[in-house]
């Protein structure tokens, strides 16, 4: 009863909005548009001019669909004795452009002053497969978030757990991909693109000391010590790629898009030589104890009014009422639905927005998750991480990134 009273008190403050209780991590699951990014393309909102060179004629190996551990021998390619990405140029640019450097570091999860040390520990490599990632551009002084597929041959920097962390042709930081139920793809389509044949690279449990790379010109394997750029490359031997013991990667783990399935193992290049890792998907269920109806993002001038929330059965336990920071974020989301003009791929909704909250890994932020039905019968979902002290919205999924692009309130 106390929780219900607290929720009712918020209704008056937010003009009829009934707030949700807080739940688990709300991973995005709705239909989402995924950008195809071919080789030698900077994509939307690049962080910097190219600091690397892609391999335009790379052909994906067979049996590359699904999730692979970052320490899989032959997962990456490279040019023997040659660097495909200039780490020093990247660091220099980020140091000379402090705002971009701060945004870049925030995406990676490090302090701006740690950028030189962090980048020096990365390994230049080429993607051998069409790889599903979350790409982060830079626009209007803030990072953007775009689910993307990078074409085989894209030059990347790889961390010591084998996860790609930077696209070298634009300097954009990369984070793990989310899993979506109905991804749709846009952008230039290359001849070998196959939505059912995409790779997701998962961080290896152990720190990698030496990578086994494949020369795209000859399909021959060679080794590259982690953190080097080609000068220490050596011939491949079976014992040269043993990883060290953990710690675990600091980066979160995500699974493949719904269209990807793990392929059967194979034995030698050009096929991927190791058993794909078992996909470890983020939770696909948003928090659900109590929800509220708010004005959804919609095109300017829409006359559609949000429907009243449907009656539901009493919860089995008393829900936790949103705190002040969460109430303020809900109010901002409500304002955004009436004050901002949203564009494709965001569609006009048919009813009110169902919103819920969830904890992040730190007490300084929380997730706000919005779900709505569209006029075309689809479900679209938006997830942001919100800073408790500043109220700043950081997009977590693709649709939230588009909404933040269109609405300054959601940045």
C-alpha positions as CSV (number, residue, x, y, z in Angstrom):
1,X,0.0,0.0,0.0
2,X,2.9,2.4,0.8
3,X,4.3,1.8,-2.6
4,X,1.0,2.4,-4.3
5,X,0.5,5.7,-2.3
6,X,4.0,6.8,-3.4
7,X,3.2,6.1,-7.0
8,X,-0.1,7.9,-6.8
9,X,1.7,11.0,-5.4
10,X,3.8,11.1,-8.5
11,X,0.8,11.0,-10.8
12,X,-0.2,14.6,-9.8
13,X,3.3,15.8,-10.2
14,X,3.7,14.5,-13.7
15,X,0.2,15.1,-15.0
16,X,-1.3,11.6,-15.0
17,X,1.9,9.6,-15.4
18,X,2.0,6.5,-13.3
19,X,5.6,5.4,-12.7
20,X,7.1,2.0,-12.8
21,X,8.9,0.1,-10.2
22,X,12.5,-0.8,-10.8
23,X,13.7,-4.1,-12.2
24,X,16.5,-5.9,-14.0
25,X,18.7,-4.7,-16.9
26,X,16.3,-3.8,-19.8
27,X,18.2,-5.1,-22.8
28,X,16.6,-3.9,-26.1
29,X,14.7,-6.6,-28.0
30,X,12.5,-4.7,-30.5
31,X,12.8,-4.3,-34.2
32,X,15.8,-2.1,-34.8
33,X,17.6,-0.8,-37.9
34,X,21.2,-2.0,-38.2
35,X,23.6,-0.1,-40.4
36,X,25.7,-1.9,-43.0
37,X,29.1,-0.3,-43.0
38,X,31.3,-1.4,-46.0
39,X,35.1,-1.2,-46.0
40,X,36.7,2.2,-46.6
41,X,33.6,4.0,-45.3
42,X,33.5,6.4,-42.3
43,X,29.8,5.8,-41.6
44,X,27.7,8.3,-39.8
45,X,29.2,10.8,-37.4
46,X,32.9,9.8,-37.6
47,X,35.1,10.7,-34.6
48,X,38.2,11.6,-36.8
49,X,39.7,11.3,-40.3
50,X,40.9,7.8,-41.2
51,X,43.8,6.5,-39.2
52,X,43.8,3.0,-40.8
53,X,43.5,1.2,-44.1
54,X,40.9,-1.4,-44.8
55,X,41.3,-4.5,-47.1
56,X,38.7,-4.1,-49.8
57,X,38.9,-7.6,-51.3
58,X,38.7,-9.6,-48.1
59,X,36.4,-12.7,-48.5
60,X,34.7,-14.0,-45.4
61,X,35.6,-17.6,-44.5
62,X,32.9,-20.3,-44.5
63,X,31.1,-21.3,-41.3
64,X,31.6,-17.8,-39.8
65,X,28.0,-17.3,-38.5
66,X,27.6,-17.1,-34.8
67,X,29.5,-16.2,-31.7
68,X,33.3,-16.7,-31.5
69,X,35.7,-16.1,-28.6
70,X,38.2,-13.4,-29.2
71,X,41.1,-15.8,-28.8
72,X,40.0,-18.0,-31.7
73,X,43.0,-18.6,-33.9
74,X,42.4,-17.2,-37.4
75,X,39.4,-15.0,-36.3
76,X,41.3,-11.9,-37.4
77,X,43.4,-11.1,-40.4
78,X,46.4,-8.8,-40.9
79,X,49.3,-7.8,-43.1
80,X,52.5,-9.5,-42.0
81,X,55.0,-7.0,-40.7
82,X,52.5,-4.2,-41.5
83,X,50.1,-2.1,-39.4
84,X,46.6,-1.5,-40.7
85,X,45.9,1.2,-38.1
86,X,48.1,4.1,-36.9
87,X,47.6,4.2,-33.1
88,X,49.8,7.2,-32.6
89,X,47.8,9.3,-35.1
90,X,44.6,8.3,-33.2
91,X,46.0,9.4,-29.9
92,X,47.3,12.6,-31.3
93,X,43.9,13.5,-32.7
94,X,42.1,12.7,-29.4
95,X,44.6,14.8,-27.5
96,X,44.3,17.8,-29.9
97,X,40.5,17.6,-29.7
98,X,39.8,17.3,-26.0
99,X,36.0,17.2,-26.3
100,X,36.1,14.3,-28.8
101,X,38.8,12.7,-26.6
102,X,36.5,12.9,-23.5
103,X,33.6,11.4,-25.4
104,X,35.8,8.6,-26.9
105,X,37.1,7.7,-23.5
106,X,33.6,7.7,-21.9
107,X,32.4,5.2,-24.4
108,X,35.4,2.9,-23.8
109,X,35.0,3.4,-20.0
110,X,38.4,5.0,-19.2
111,X,39.6,8.5,-18.1
112,X,40.7,10.8,-21.0
113,X,44.2,10.9,-19.5
114,X,44.4,7.1,-19.9
115,X,43.8,7.2,-23.6
116,X,47.5,7.0,-24.7
117,X,48.2,4.0,-22.4
118,X,45.0,2.2,-23.4
119,X,45.5,2.6,-27.1
120,X,49.2,1.5,-26.9
121,X,48.0,-1.8,-25.6
122,X,45.6,-2.4,-28.5
123,X,46.5,-4.7,-31.5
124,X,45.8,-3.7,-35.1
125,X,44.0,-6.4,-37.1
126,X,41.5,-6.9,-39.9
127,X,38.1,-8.4,-39.5
128,X,37.9,-11.6,-41.5
129,X,34.1,-11.8,-41.3
130,X,31.1,-9.5,-41.5
131,X,30.9,-8.6,-37.8
132,X,28.0,-7.3,-35.7
133,X,29.0,-4.5,-33.3
134,X,27.7,-1.4,-31.6
135,X,29.4,1.6,-33.3
136,X,29.7,4.9,-31.5
137,X,30.0,8.1,-33.6
138,X,30.4,11.7,-32.5
139,X,27.9,14.5,-33.2
140,X,27.0,17.7,-31.5
141,X,29.6,17.2,-28.8
142,X,28.3,13.8,-27.7
143,X,28.8,10.1,-28.7
144,X,26.1,8.5,-30.7
145,X,25.1,4.8,-30.7
146,X,24.4,2.8,-33.9
147,X,24.0,-1.0,-34.2
148,X,26.1,-1.9,-37.2
149,X,27.6,-4.7,-39.3
150,X,31.2,-4.1,-40.3
151,X,32.3,-5.7,-43.6
152,X,35.1,-8.3,-43.6
153,X,38.3,-6.4,-44.3
154,X,37.6,-3.6,-41.9
155,X,40.7,-2.5,-39.9
156,X,40.1,-2.5,-36.2
157,X,42.1,-2.2,-33.0
158,X,41.6,-5.2,-30.7
159,X,42.0,-5.3,-26.9
160,X,43.8,-8.0,-24.9
161,X,40.6,-10.1,-24.7
162,X,40.2,-10.2,-28.4
163,X,37.3,-7.7,-28.6
164,X,37.3,-5.1,-31.3
165,X,37.3,-1.6,-29.7
166,X,37.9,0.8,-32.5
167,X,37.1,1.1,-36.2
168,X,40.3,2.6,-37.7
169,X,38.8,4.2,-40.8
170,X,36.9,6.7,-38.7
171,X,38.3,6.2,-35.2
172,X,34.9,5.3,-33.7
173,X,34.9,3.3,-30.5
174,X,33.1,-0.1,-30.7
175,X,31.2,-1.9,-27.9
176,X,29.6,-5.4,-27.9
177,X,26.4,-6.0,-29.9
178,X,23.0,-6.3,-28.4
179,X,20.6,-9.1,-29.5
180,X,17.5,-8.0,-31.3
181,X,14.4,-10.1,-32.2
182,X,13.9,-8.5,-35.6
183,X,16.9,-6.6,-37.0
184,X,16.5,-4.9,-40.3
185,X,19.5,-3.6,-42.3
186,X,20.1,-0.4,-44.2
187,X,23.0,1.1,-46.0
188,X,25.2,-0.1,-48.9
189,X,25.0,-3.8,-49.5
190,X,28.1,-5.7,-50.5
191,X,27.9,-8.9,-52.6
192,X,28.8,-11.3,-49.8
193,X,26.5,-9.8,-47.2
194,X,24.3,-12.4,-45.6
195,X,22.1,-11.5,-42.6
196,X,22.2,-15.2,-41.5
197,X,26.0,-15.3,-41.7
198,X,27.1,-12.6,-39.3
199,X,29.8,-13.0,-36.6
200,X,29.7,-11.8,-33.0
201,X,33.1,-11.6,-31.3
202,X,32.9,-12.2,-27.5
203,X,35.8,-11.3,-25.2
204,X,38.0,-14.2,-24.3
205,X,38.0,-15.2,-20.6
206,X,41.8,-15.1,-20.5
207,X,44.2,-12.3,-21.4
208,X,45.7,-13.0,-24.8
209,X,49.4,-12.6,-25.2
210,X,49.7,-13.6,-28.9
211,X,47.2,-13.4,-31.7
212,X,47.1,-15.9,-34.6
213,X,46.2,-13.8,-37.7
214,X,45.6,-14.8,-41.3
215,X,47.1,-13.0,-44.3
216,X,44.1,-12.2,-46.6
217,X,46.4,-12.4,-49.6
218,X,47.8,-15.9,-49.0
219,X,45.5,-17.4,-46.3
220,X,48.7,-18.2,-44.3
221,X,48.7,-17.9,-40.6
222,X,51.2,-15.8,-38.6
223,X,51.4,-14.6,-35.0
224,X,51.4,-11.1,-33.6
225,X,52.2,-10.3,-29.9
226,X,49.4,-8.4,-28.3
227,X,50.0,-4.7,-28.2
228,X,52.4,-4.7,-31.2
229,X,51.7,-3.2,-34.7
230,X,53.5,-5.7,-36.9
231,X,57.2,-5.3,-36.3
232,X,57.2,-8.4,-34.0
233,X,55.2,-10.7,-36.3
234,X,56.5,-14.2,-36.5
235,X,55.7,-17.5,-38.2
236,X,52.8,-19.5,-36.8
237,X,53.4,-22.5,-34.5
238,X,50.8,-24.5,-32.6
239,X,52.2,-23.5,-29.2
240,X,52.5,-19.8,-29.9
241,X,48.9,-18.7,-29.0
242,X,48.3,-20.0,-25.5
243,X,46.5,-17.4,-23.4
244,X,47.4,-16.5,-19.9
245,X,45.1,-17.0,-17.0
246,X,42.2,-14.6,-16.3
247,X,41.2,-11.8,-15.2
248,X,38.0,-11.6,-17.1
249,X,37.4,-8.9,-19.7
250,X,36.2,-5.6,-18.3
251,X,33.8,-5.3,-21.2
252,X,30.2,-6.6,-21.1
253,X,29.2,-9.7,-23.1
254,X,26.5,-9.9,-25.7
255,X,25.1,-12.5,-28.0
256,X,24.5,-12.5,-31.8
257,X,21.5,-11.0,-33.6
258,X,18.6,-13.4,-33.8
259,X,19.4,-14.2,-37.4
260,X,22.8,-15.6,-36.7
261,X,23.4,-19.2,-35.7
262,X,26.7,-20.8,-34.7
263,X,28.4,-22.8,-37.4
264,X,30.1,-26.1,-37.2
265,X,33.8,-26.2,-36.3
266,X,36.4,-26.6,-39.0
267,X,40.1,-27.3,-39.1
268,X,42.1,-24.7,-41.1
269,X,41.9,-21.5,-43.0
270,X,40.1,-20.1,-44.9
271,X,37.4,-21.5,-42.6
272,X,37.4,-20.4,-38.9
273,X,39.3,-23.2,-37.1
274,X,37.8,-23.3,-33.7
275,X,34.4,-24.2,-32.1
276,X,32.3,-21.1,-31.9
277,X,31.7,-19.9,-28.3
278,X,28.3,-20.5,-26.8
279,X,26.3,-17.3,-27.2
280,X,25.8,-15.5,-23.8
281,X,22.9,-13.2,-24.5
282,X,21.9,-10.2,-22.4
283,X,18.6,-10.5,-20.8
284,X,15.7,-9.9,-23.3
285,X,13.1,-9.2,-20.7
286,X,12.6,-5.6,-19.5
287,X,11.6,-4.9,-15.9
288,X,7.8,-5.4,-15.6
289,X,6.3,-5.1,-12.1
290,X,4.5,-1.8,-12.6
291,X,4.4,0.4,-15.7
292,X,3.2,3.8,-16.6
293,X,1.8,5.4,-19.7
294,X,3.6,8.5,-21.0
295,X,3.5,10.5,-24.2
296,X,5.7,8.6,-26.7
297,X,8.2,10.1,-29.1
298,X,6.1,11.1,-32.1
299,X,6.3,13.4,-35.1
300,X,5.4,17.0,-34.5
301,X,1.8,17.9,-35.0
302,X,0.4,14.4,-34.3
303,X,-3.1,14.6,-32.9
304,X,-3.0,11.1,-31.4
305,X,-3.6,11.1,-27.7
306,X,-2.1,8.4,-25.5
307,X,-4.6,5.8,-24.4
308,X,-5.3,5.3,-20.7
309,X,-3.3,2.5,-19.2
310,X,-5.1,-0.8,-19.0
311,X,-6.1,-2.1,-15.6
312,X,-3.9,-4.9,-14.3
313,X,-4.0,-7.3,-11.4
314,X,-2.5,-6.3,-8.1
315,X,1.2,-7.2,-7.8
316,X,2.2,-10.0,-5.6
317,X,4.6,-7.8,-3.7
318,X,4.7,-4.1,-3.0
319,X,6.6,-2.4,-5.9
320,X,9.5,0.0,-5.2
321,X,8.4,3.6,-6.2
322,X,10.8,5.4,-8.4
323,X,13.1,7.8,-6.6
324,X,13.4,11.6,-7.4
325,X,16.0,11.2,-10.2
326,X,13.9,8.6,-11.9
327,X,10.8,10.7,-11.6
328,X,12.7,13.6,-13.2
329,X,13.9,11.4,-16.1
330,X,10.3,10.3,-16.6
331,X,9.2,13.9,-16.7
332,X,11.9,14.7,-19.3
333,X,10.8,11.7,-21.4
334,X,7.2,12.9,-21.2
335,X,8.2,16.4,-22.3
336,X,10.2,15.0,-25.2
337,X,7.0,13.4,-26.6
338,X,5.3,16.7,-27.0
339,X,8.2,19.2,-27.6
340,X,10.5,17.3,-30.0
341,X,10.0,16.3,-33.7
342,X,11.2,12.7,-34.3
343,X,12.1,11.3,-37.7
344,X,12.6,7.8,-39.2
345,X,13.3,5.2,-38.2
346,X,11.1,6.2,-35.2
347,X,7.5,5.5,-36.1
348,X,4.4,7.2,-34.8
349,X,2.9,5.3,-31.9
350,X,-0.7,4.1,-31.4
351,X,-0.9,4.2,-27.6
352,X,0.9,5.5,-24.6
353,X,4.5,4.4,-23.8
354,X,5.2,1.7,-21.2
355,X,8.2,2.8,-19.2
356,X,10.3,0.9,-16.6
357,X,13.5,1.5,-14.6
358,X,16.5,-0.7,-13.8
359,X,19.8,-0.6,-12.0
360,X,23.1,-0.3,-13.8
361,X,26.4,-1.6,-12.5
362,X,27.0,1.6,-10.6
363,X,24.7,3.6,-8.2
364,X,25.5,6.8,-10.1
365,X,23.3,5.8,-13.1
366,X,20.1,3.9,-13.9
367,X,18.4,2.6,-17.0
368,X,15.1,4.0,-18.3
369,X,13.4,1.8,-20.8
370,X,10.4,2.8,-23.0
371,X,8.3,0.5,-25.1
372,X,5.4,1.4,-27.5
373,X,3.3,0.0,-30.3
374,X,3.5,1.7,-33.7
375,X,1.0,2.5,-36.4
376,X,2.5,-0.4,-38.5
377,X,1.9,-2.9,-35.7
378,X,5.5,-3.2,-34.6
379,X,7.0,-2.8,-31.1
380,X,9.7,-0.2,-30.8
381,X,11.8,0.1,-27.7
382,X,14.2,2.8,-26.4
383,X,16.8,2.4,-23.6
384,X,19.0,5.1,-22.0
385,X,21.4,5.2,-19.1
386,X,20.7,8.3,-17.0
387,X,23.2,10.0,-14.8
388,X,21.6,10.7,-11.4
389,X,23.5,13.9,-10.7
390,X,23.3,15.6,-14.1
391,X,20.2,14.0,-15.5
392,X,22.1,13.3,-18.8
393,X,20.6,10.7,-21.1
394,X,23.1,8.3,-22.8
395,X,21.6,6.0,-25.5
396,X,22.0,2.3,-25.0
397,X,20.3,1.0,-28.1
398,X,19.9,2.2,-31.7
399,X,16.4,3.7,-31.4
400,X,17.4,5.6,-28.3
401,X,20.3,7.0,-30.3
402,X,18.0,8.2,-33.0
403,X,15.6,9.8,-30.4
404,X,18.6,11.6,-28.8
405,X,19.7,12.8,-32.1
406,X,16.3,14.4,-32.8
407,X,15.7,15.7,-29.3
408,X,18.1,17.8,-27.1
409,X,16.1,16.8,-24.0
410,X,17.3,13.2,-24.4
411,X,21.1,14.0,-24.4
